[in-house]
Amino acid sequence: MGLRVGVVDRLWRYPVKSMVGEALAEVEVSENGLAGDRTYAVLDVRTGRVVSAKNPKRWPGLFHLRASYVTPPTTGDPLPAVRITFPDGDEVESGDSQADARLSKFLGADVRLVTSTLERAAVEEYTPPILDRDEAFGEFRIARGPFHDSKPIHVVTTATLARLNELYPDGRFDPRRFRPNILLETGGLPGFVEQSWIGRTLRIGSTRIPLTGPCARCVMTTLPQEDLPEDLGILETVVAHSDGDVGVKGGVAQGGVLVLGAPAYLE
């Protein structure tokens, strides 16, 4: 069975890259990650880059948009339409002929909603001036297919969030800031425990997730979203006490269905 390390406390998928996602009670998992996760993105028509909240200087409005599927996606079936909700509660669906125009007006640039790119897409990023880091702008490229930065699964533990909150009590280390797919309730395990799992396989039900590395954090963790305020201290704490990493990432060796409350084992 392996060593039991926790239970699934929360599940999320993000239908559109860099928009607020949707909490789930259960979800199918395949080699591409959670069904429907980051399968849509917004493309900057002028530059050809994927629009990302990693560069809030250029795209400050992304975290004010919420994305959800009209019907749940299923592996192997055509991708369903996605519904985007604006801050005023107005909505538009991806199949609407005015969807791109409405997104362009809201974001202040010519953009379009896409489910694929012709080549590996570039993503802009911004590093704020914190601790000994200088302000910097850059970009990186992601693989074709779902718009994951690197690996398709991202796991965070309650132990790590609790430890970060101890280090910075004024900060709200809500898991939504870190955009995991899976939040594991790990009970009394010590903070940053998941870093010791790298190189091993996490098993939840029939789903097996080889954990390949830590998840480096960026300015997105500091941005306001829903009821969470802007807080640069979140990233400063992460950089100072956990080498800039929160959570772990991995691929999918065997798919299955994830459900809330399912136990997680380390193989």
C-alpha positions as CSV (number, residue, x, y, z in Angstrom):
1,M,0.0,0.0,0.0
2,G,2.8,2.4,0.8
3,L,3.0,5.1,3.5
4,R,-0.2,7.0,4.1
5,V,0.6,10.7,4.0
6,G,-2.8,12.4,4.0
7,V,-6.3,12.7,2.4
8,V,-7.5,14.8,-0.5
9,D,-8.9,18.0,1.1
10,R,-9.6,20.1,-2.1
11,L,-9.5,19.6,-5.9
12,W,-9.2,22.3,-8.5
13,R,-9.0,22.6,-12.2
14,Y,-8.3,25.8,-14.2
15,P,-10.2,25.6,-17.6
16,V,-8.5,28.8,-18.9
17,K,-4.8,29.4,-18.0
18,S,-4.3,32.2,-15.5
19,M,-8.1,32.7,-14.7
20,V,-9.7,31.7,-11.5
21,G,-10.7,28.0,-11.7
22,E,-13.3,25.7,-10.3
23,A,-13.4,23.6,-7.2
24,L,-14.4,20.0,-7.7
25,A,-15.8,17.0,-5.8
26,E,-14.3,14.5,-8.1
27,V,-12.4,14.5,-11.4
28,E,-11.0,12.1,-14.0
29,V,-7.2,12.1,-14.5
30,S,-5.3,11.0,-17.5
31,E,-1.7,11.4,-18.8
32,N,-2.6,15.1,-19.5
33,G,-3.6,15.8,-15.9
34,L,-7.0,16.6,-14.6
35,A,-9.7,16.4,-17.4
36,G,-10.0,19.9,-18.8
37,D,-7.2,21.5,-16.8
38,R,-5.7,24.5,-18.6
39,T,-7.0,23.3,-22.0
40,Y,-7.9,26.9,-22.9
41,A,-5.7,29.9,-22.9
42,V,-5.9,33.5,-24.0
43,L,-3.5,34.5,-26.8
44,D,-2.1,38.0,-27.4
45,V,-2.7,38.4,-31.2
46,R,0.0,41.1,-31.5
47,T,2.8,39.0,-30.0
48,G,1.6,35.5,-30.3
49,R,2.3,34.9,-26.6
50,V,0.0,33.3,-24.1
51,V,-1.6,35.9,-21.8
52,S,-0.6,35.2,-18.2
53,A,-1.1,36.6,-14.8
54,K,2.7,35.9,-14.4
55,N,3.0,39.4,-15.9
56,P,0.4,41.5,-14.0
57,K,2.1,44.6,-15.2
58,R,0.7,43.8,-18.6
59,W,-2.3,41.8,-17.7
60,P,-3.7,43.0,-14.4
61,G,-7.3,41.8,-15.1
62,L,-6.9,38.1,-15.5
63,F,-7.5,37.1,-11.9
64,H,-10.8,39.0,-12.0
65,L,-12.1,36.4,-14.5
66,R,-13.5,33.1,-13.5
67,A,-13.7,30.1,-15.9
68,S,-15.8,27.0,-15.6
69,Y,-17.1,24.3,-18.0
70,V,-20.6,24.3,-19.3
71,T,-20.6,20.5,-19.0
72,P,-17.8,18.4,-17.4
73,P,-15.1,17.4,-19.8
74,T,-14.3,13.7,-20.3
75,T,-11.0,12.3,-21.6
76,G,-11.4,11.2,-25.2
77,D,-14.5,13.3,-25.9
78,P,-14.7,16.7,-27.7
79,L,-13.8,19.5,-25.4
80,P,-16.9,21.3,-24.0
81,A,-17.4,25.0,-24.1
82,V,-16.0,27.1,-21.3
83,R,-18.0,29.8,-19.5
84,I,-16.1,33.0,-18.5
85,T,-17.6,35.2,-15.7
86,F,-16.6,38.9,-15.6
87,P,-16.4,40.8,-12.3
88,D,-19.8,42.3,-12.7
89,G,-21.4,38.8,-13.0
90,D,-21.8,39.0,-16.8
91,E,-20.9,35.8,-18.7
92,V,-19.7,34.7,-22.1
93,E,-19.2,31.2,-23.5
94,S,-16.3,30.2,-25.7
95,G,-18.6,29.4,-28.6
96,D,-20.1,32.8,-28.6
97,S,-19.1,34.9,-31.7
98,Q,-18.5,37.9,-29.4
99,A,-16.3,36.1,-26.9
100,D,-12.9,37.3,-28.3
101,A,-14.2,40.9,-28.7
102,R,-15.5,41.0,-25.1
103,L,-12.3,39.6,-23.7
104,S,-10.3,42.0,-25.8
105,K,-12.3,44.9,-24.5
106,F,-11.9,43.8,-20.8
107,L,-8.1,43.1,-21.1
108,G,-7.4,46.2,-23.2
109,A,-5.7,44.3,-26.1
110,D,-6.5,42.2,-29.1
111,V,-6.8,38.7,-27.8
112,R,-8.5,35.4,-28.7
113,L,-9.4,32.3,-26.8
114,V,-7.5,29.2,-28.0
115,T,-7.3,25.5,-27.3
116,S,-4.0,24.9,-29.0
117,T,-1.1,26.7,-30.7
118,L,0.9,25.9,-33.8
119,E,4.2,25.7,-31.9
120,R,5.4,25.8,-28.3
121,A,3.9,29.0,-26.9
122,A,5.8,31.7,-25.1
123,V,4.6,32.9,-21.7
124,E,5.5,36.3,-20.3
125,E,6.6,36.6,-16.7
126,Y,7.5,39.3,-14.3
127,T,9.7,39.1,-11.1
128,P,9.0,41.8,-8.5
129,P,11.8,43.4,-6.5
130,I,11.8,41.4,-3.3
131,L,14.6,40.6,-0.8
132,D,17.8,40.3,-3.0
133,R,15.9,39.9,-6.3
134,D,15.8,42.7,-8.8
135,E,12.8,43.5,-10.9
136,A,12.9,41.5,-14.1
137,F,10.8,40.7,-17.2
138,G,11.2,37.5,-19.2
139,E,9.5,34.7,-20.9
140,F,9.6,30.9,-21.2
141,R,8.0,28.3,-23.5
142,I,5.6,25.6,-22.7
143,A,4.9,22.3,-24.5
144,R,2.0,21.9,-27.0
145,G,-1.2,20.4,-25.6
146,P,-2.7,21.6,-22.3
147,F,-1.2,24.9,-21.3
148,H,0.7,23.6,-18.2
149,D,3.9,25.5,-17.3
150,S,5.7,22.2,-17.0
151,K,4.1,19.1,-15.4
152,P,0.4,18.4,-15.4
153,I,-0.2,17.8,-11.7
154,H,0.5,20.2,-8.8
155,V,0.2,19.1,-5.2
156,V,0.3,21.3,-2.0
157,T,-0.1,20.2,1.6
158,T,-1.9,21.8,4.5
159,A,1.3,21.3,6.5
160,T,3.3,23.6,4.3
161,L,0.6,26.3,4.3
162,A,0.4,26.1,8.1
163,R,4.1,26.5,8.4
164,L,4.2,29.5,6.1
165,N,1.4,31.1,8.1
166,E,3.5,30.6,11.3
167,L,6.4,32.4,9.6
168,Y,4.2,35.3,8.4
169,P,1.1,35.5,10.6
170,D,-0.3,38.6,8.8
171,G,-0.4,36.8,5.5
172,R,-3.3,34.7,4.2
173,F,-1.7,31.5,2.9
174,D,-4.9,30.4,1.3
175,P,-4.3,27.5,-1.2
176,R,-6.0,29.5,-3.9
177,R,-2.9,31.7,-4.1
178,F,-0.8,28.7,-5.2
179,R,-3.3,27.2,-7.7
180,P,-2.8,23.5,-6.9
181,N,-4.7,20.7,-8.5
182,I,-4.7,18.8,-5.2
183,L,-4.5,20.0,-1.6
184,L,-3.6,17.2,0.8
185,E,-4.6,17.4,4.4
186,T,-1.5,16.0,6.1
187,G,-2.4,16.2,9.8
188,G,0.6,16.6,12.0
189,L,3.3,16.2,9.4
190,P,5.9,19.0,9.4
191,G,5.9,21.9,7.0
192,F,7.4,21.5,3.5
193,V,7.0,17.8,4.0
194,E,6.2,17.3,0.3
195,Q,9.7,18.3,-0.7
196,S,10.9,15.0,0.8
197,W,8.6,13.1,-1.5
198,I,10.3,14.2,-4.7
199,G,11.5,11.1,-6.6
200,R,8.7,9.0,-5.2
201,T,5.2,8.3,-6.5
202,L,2.0,9.6,-4.9
203,R,-0.9,7.2,-5.2
204,I,-4.6,8.3,-4.8
205,G,-7.0,5.5,-5.7
206,S,-5.7,4.1,-8.9
207,T,-4.0,7.4,-9.9
208,R,-0.2,7.3,-9.7
209,I,1.7,10.6,-9.8
210,P,5.5,10.4,-10.0
211,L,6.7,13.5,-8.2
212,T,9.5,15.1,-10.2
213,G,10.4,18.3,-8.6
214,P,9.4,21.4,-6.5
215,C,7.1,24.0,-7.7
216,A,8.8,27.4,-8.0
217,R,6.5,30.3,-7.0
218,C,6.1,33.6,-8.8
219,V,4.3,36.9,-8.5
220,M,0.9,35.3,-9.0
221,T,0.9,34.2,-5.3
222,T,0.8,37.9,-4.3
223,L,-2.1,39.0,-6.5
224,P,-5.6,39.8,-5.3
225,Q,-8.2,37.4,-6.3
226,E,-11.8,37.1,-5.0
227,D,-11.5,37.9,-1.3
228,L,-7.7,37.6,-1.1
229,P,-5.8,40.9,-0.9
230,E,-2.6,41.8,-2.8
231,D,0.3,40.9,-0.5
232,L,4.0,40.9,-1.6
233,G,4.8,39.4,1.8
234,I,3.5,36.0,0.6
235,L,6.2,35.6,-1.9
236,E,8.9,37.2,0.3
237,T,8.1,34.6,2.9
238,V,8.3,31.8,0.4
239,V,11.6,33.0,-1.0
240,A,13.1,33.5,2.4
241,H,12.1,30.2,4.0
242,S,11.5,27.6,1.3
243,D,13.9,28.6,-1.5
244,G,11.0,30.0,-3.4
245,D,9.2,26.7,-3.6
246,V,5.7,25.6,-2.5
247,G,4.3,22.2,-3.3
248,V,5.5,19.6,-5.8
249,K,4.7,18.8,-9.4
250,G,4.6,15.6,-11.4
251,G,3.3,13.6,-14.3
252,V,0.7,10.8,-14.4
253,A,1.9,7.2,-14.6
254,Q,-1.6,5.8,-14.3
255,G,-4.9,7.6,-14.5
256,G,-8.0,7.2,-12.5
257,V,-10.6,9.3,-10.7
258,L,-9.8,11.6,-7.8
259,V,-12.4,12.3,-5.1
260,L,-12.5,14.4,-2.0
261,G,-11.6,12.5,1.1
262,A,-9.6,9.8,-0.7
263,P,-6.4,8.7,1.1
264,A,-3.0,9.4,-0.4
265,Y,-0.1,7.0,-0.2
266,L,3.6,7.4,-1.0
267,E,5.1,4.5,-2.9
